[in-house]
Amino acid sequence: MNRFVTARFLVGLQEVVGWLIVLGSCIYAYRTYGAVPPIQTVSVGAGGAGVGLMVVLMCQLIRAQIATALNTRDMLEEMRRSPQTASTMQPSGSRRLEPTITLPPVSPKPIPEPTFDKPD
C-alpha cells in the first residue's frame, strides 16, 4: 500500500531548505545593515525571504495533495467494505425529494424574430 513515504520525506526536506533560505536572508539583511547600500540590503533580504516562503508554500500545497490522495483512497476502501451499495442507498431524510420547478410546455409554433424600430 503506497503511503507516499518518499514524497513526504522529500517535501519535508525541501520545506526545511525553504525555511533556511528565509532565515539566511534575514540574517544577511541584519548583518549587512549599514555596511552596504540600503537598496541592496532590502532587495536581497526581502527577495530571498520571498523565495524561501514560496518554496515553503509549494511544499505545503504538495502535502495537501498527498493528504487528499490518501484520504480519497481511504474513503474508497471504506465504500468497498460497506455492505450498502449505491443501488440500495436512500436519502437520510424521512421524505423523498421531489422536483420543485415545473417547466412550461413547449410552444408548437416557432417564435418570431424580434424587430427593432429605428430611431427618428
C-alpha positions as CSV (number, residue, x, y, z in Angstrom):
1,M,0.0,0.0,0.0
2,N,1.6,3.3,-1.2
3,R,1.7,5.9,1.6
4,F,3.9,8.3,-0.4
5,V,6.8,7.9,2.1
6,T,9.5,9.1,-0.3
7,A,7.4,12.1,-1.5
8,R,6.6,13.1,2.1
9,F,10.3,12.8,3.1
10,L,11.5,14.9,0.1
11,V,8.8,17.5,0.6
12,G,9.8,17.8,4.3
13,L,13.4,18.2,3.3
14,Q,12.6,20.8,0.8
15,E,10.4,22.7,3.3
16,V,13.4,22.8,5.7
17,V,15.5,24.2,2.9
18,G,12.9,26.9,2.3
19,W,12.9,27.9,5.9
20,L,16.7,28.0,5.9
21,I,16.5,30.3,2.9
22,V,14.2,32.6,4.8
23,L,16.4,32.5,7.8
24,G,19.6,33.1,5.8
25,S,18.0,36.1,4.0
26,C,17.0,37.7,7.3
27,I,20.5,37.1,8.8
28,Y,22.1,38.6,5.7
29,A,19.8,41.7,5.9
30,Y,20.6,42.1,9.6
31,R,24.4,41.7,9.2
32,T,24.8,43.9,6.2
33,Y,22.6,46.8,7.5
34,G,24.7,49.9,7.2
35,A,27.6,48.2,5.6
36,V,26.2,48.1,2.1
37,P,23.7,50.4,0.3
38,P,20.2,50.0,1.8
39,I,18.7,49.0,-1.5
40,Q,21.0,46.0,-1.6
41,T,20.1,45.0,2.0
42,V,16.4,45.3,1.4
43,S,16.3,43.7,-2.1
44,V,18.5,40.7,-1.2
45,G,16.9,40.2,2.2
46,A,13.3,40.6,1.1
47,G,13.9,38.8,-2.2
48,G,15.5,35.8,-0.5
49,A,12.8,35.7,2.1
50,G,10.1,35.8,-0.6
51,V,11.8,32.9,-2.5
52,G,12.0,30.9,0.7
53,L,8.4,31.5,1.6
54,M,7.4,30.5,-1.9
55,V,9.3,27.2,-1.5
56,V,7.5,26.6,1.8
57,L,4.1,27.4,0.2
58,M,4.8,25.0,-2.7
59,C,5.7,22.2,-0.1
60,Q,2.5,22.8,1.8
61,L,0.5,22.6,-1.4
62,I,2.2,19.3,-2.2
63,R,1.5,18.0,1.3
64,A,-2.2,18.9,0.8
65,Q,-2.3,17.0,-2.5
66,I,-0.8,13.9,-0.8
67,A,-3.2,14.1,2.0
68,T,-6.1,14.4,-0.4
69,A,-4.9,11.3,-2.3
70,L,-4.6,9.3,1.0
71,N,-8.0,10.4,2.2
72,T,-9.6,9.6,-1.2
73,R,-8.1,6.1,-1.1
74,D,-9.3,5.6,2.5
75,M,-12.8,6.6,1.5
76,L,-12.8,4.3,-1.5
77,E,-11.7,1.4,0.7
78,E,-14.4,2.2,3.2
79,M,-17.1,2.2,0.5
80,R,-15.8,-1.1,-0.9
81,R,-16.1,-2.7,2.6
82,S,-19.6,-1.3,3.2
83,P,-22.4,-3.8,2.6
84,Q,-24.6,-1.0,1.4
85,T,-24.3,-0.4,-2.4
86,A,-25.2,2.6,-4.4
87,S,-28.4,0.9,-5.7
88,T,-29.8,0.4,-2.1
89,M,-28.8,3.8,-0.8
90,Q,-31.6,6.2,0.2
91,P,-31.6,9.8,1.3
92,S,-31.1,10.1,5.0
93,G,-34.3,12.3,5.4
94,S,-37.7,10.8,6.1
95,R,-39.2,12.1,2.8
96,R,-38.3,11.7,-0.7
97,L,-37.2,14.8,-2.5
98,E,-39.4,15.8,-5.4
99,P,-38.6,18.5,-8.1
100,T,-39.9,21.9,-7.2
101,I,-39.6,23.5,-10.6
102,T,-42.0,22.8,-13.4
103,L,-41.3,23.9,-16.9
104,P,-44.0,25.3,-19.2
105,P,-45.0,23.2,-22.1
106,V,-43.1,23.8,-25.3
107,S,-44.8,26.0,-27.8
108,P,-45.7,24.2,-31.1
109,K,-45.3,27.3,-33.2
110,P,-42.0,29.0,-33.8
111,I,-41.1,32.2,-32.0
112,P,-40.9,35.1,-34.4
113,E,-37.7,37.1,-34.9
114,P,-37.6,40.3,-32.9
115,T,-37.9,43.5,-34.8
116,F,-36.2,46.7,-33.9
117,D,-37.5,50.2,-34.6
118,K,-35.1,52.7,-36.0
119,P,-34.8,56.0,-34.0
120,D,-36.1,59.1,-35.8
